[in-house]
Amino acid sequence: MGELFASSTRDVFRLEVRQSYKVAGEEARLAAWRAGAEWPADVTSWQERLKLLVPRGVRMRRAHVVELPLSEYVRWEMESYRRNAEFGEEIRLIEAERVPEGVPDVDFWLFDESVVVLMRYSEEGELVERELYEGHAQAYVLARDLVWQAARPLASWRDE
């Protein structure tokens, strides 16, 4: 997927619908957060990517469908989101019951309104497959627009 990010010129959007993910390398950060440790000052690989794309004028957006009360993982992830926002990522969250009709219940990436990558996860939240969507991207552009309009900016969220 690195080449999709590198070749993006206008807009990259990510929809997340899971309440937890199992991502290699996150375990230590999550454990430290649980223990009340100060958030690490190091820059993540995702933030390095943001540092490359945002100054080029690529709008980086993420929307996360969340269930209330927020899961422990989502509360932790919101701390990470706040740091990502400092690097120019725009982040919004929306309660599951407020998701507009027409928004698929699947994680996906949308690159420049033309390329869609569907993300498939195991029950435990491990990434199983990235599927390059072969159909027309318009349905995912509409889903992005619908969820973006209905979601609330990260700054308006507290640990609800």
C-alpha positions in Angstrom: 0.0 0.0 0.0 3.0 2.3 0.3 2.8 3.1 -3.4 -0.8 4.1 -3.0 0.1 6.6 -0.3 3.2 7.8 -2.3 1.2 8.4 -5.5 -1.8 10.2 -3.8 -2.1 13.8 -4.8 -5.4 15.0 -3.2 -7.1 13.0 -0.5 -6.6 9.8 1.5 -9.5 8.6 3.7 -9.7 5.7 6.2 -12.9 4.3 7.6 -12.5 2.2 10.8 -15.5 0.2 12.1 -13.9 -2.1 14.6 -13.7 -1.4 18.4 -10.3 -2.9 18.7 -7.4 -3.9 16.4 -4.4 -6.1 17.1 -1.5 -4.4 15.4 2.0 -5.6 15.7 4.1 -3.2 17.8 1.1 -1.6 19.6 1.1 -3.9 22.6 3.9 -2.1 24.4 2.3 1.3 23.9 -1.1 0.1 25.0 0.4 -1.6 28.1 2.3 1.7 29.0 -0.9 3.7 28.6 -2.8 1.2 30.8 -0.1 1.7 33.5 -0.6 5.5 33.3 2.8 6.2 31.6 3.3 9.5 29.8 2.7 9.3 26.1 5.9 8.5 24.2 7.5 11.5 22.4 8.9 9.4 19.5 7.4 9.8 16.1 5.6 6.7 14.7 5.9 5.4 11.1 2.4 6.7 10.5 3.3 10.1 11.7 6.4 10.0 9.4 4.0 9.3 6.5 1.8 12.2 7.5 4.9 14.5 7.6 5.6 13.5 3.9 2.0 13.7 2.6 0.4 16.7 4.3 2.9 19.3 3.3 2.5 18.1 -0.3 -1.2 19.1 0.0 -2.6 15.6 0.4 -5.6 15.8 2.8 -5.4 12.9 5.3 -8.7 12.0 6.9 -9.9 9.2 9.2 -13.4 8.4 10.6 -13.9 5.8 13.2 -17.3 4.3 14.0 -17.5 3.8 17.8 -19.8 2.1 20.2 -20.6 3.7 23.6 -19.3 3.3 26.1 -16.0 3.5 24.3 -13.9 0.4 24.4 -10.5 0.6 26.2 -8.8 0.3 22.8 -10.7 3.2 21.3 -9.9 5.3 24.4 -6.2 4.5 23.9 -6.5 5.1 20.2 -8.0 8.5 20.7 -4.8 9.5 22.5 -2.8 8.3 19.4 -5.3 10.2 17.2 -4.6 13.4 19.1 -0.9 13.1 18.3 -1.6 12.3 14.7 -3.7 15.4 14.4 -0.6 17.4 15.3 0.9 16.1 12.1 -2.1 17.2 10.0 -4.4 14.2 10.0 -8.1 15.1 10.3 -10.0 12.7 12.5 -13.7 12.3 13.3 -15.6 9.8 15.3 -19.3 8.8 15.0 -21.5 6.7 17.3 -22.5 3.4 15.6 -26.2 4.2 15.8 -25.7 7.5 14.0 -23.9 6.1 10.9 -25.9 7.1 7.8 -27.5 4.6 5.5 -25.2 3.8 2.7 -22.0 3.6 4.8 -20.6 0.0 4.6 -19.8 -1.9 7.7 -16.2 -2.6 6.6 -12.8 -0.9 7.1 -11.5 0.7 3.9 -9.0 3.1 2.5 -10.0 5.5 -0.3 -7.2 7.1 -2.3 -7.9 10.2 -4.4 -11.5 9.2 -4.9 -10.5 6.4 -7.3 -8.8 3.5 -5.5 -10.4 1.5 -2.7 -8.7 -1.0 -0.5 -10.9 -3.1 1.7 -9.4 -4.2 5.0 -10.4 -7.7 6.3 -9.7 -8.6 10.0 -9.9 -11.7 12.1 -12.3 -11.9 15.0 -9.3 -10.9 17.2 -8.6 -7.8 15.1 -5.6 -9.0 13.2 -5.3 -7.9 9.6 -6.0 -10.9 7.4 -6.3 -9.3 3.9 -6.1 -6.1 2.0 -8.4 -6.4 -1.0 -8.1 -4.0 -4.0 -11.7 -3.2 -4.8 -12.3 -3.9 -8.5 -15.6 -2.0 -8.7 -16.3 1.7 -9.2 -15.1 3.8 -6.2 -18.1 6.2 -6.3 -20.1 4.2 -3.6 -17.1 4.6 -1.3 -16.7 8.3 -2.1 -20.4 8.7 -1.2 -19.9 6.7 2.0 -16.9 8.9 2.9 -18.9 12.1 2.4 -21.9 10.8 4.4 -19.9 9.6 7.4 -17.6 12.7 7.4 -20.6 15.0 7.5 -22.3 13.0 10.3 -19.2 12.4 12.5 -17.9 14.7 15.2 -14.3 16.1 15.1 -11.9 14.5 17.5 -11.5 17.7 19.5 -15.1 17.5 20.6 -14.8 14.0 22.1 -13.9 13.2 25.6 -13.6 9.7 27.1 -17.3 9.1 26.8 
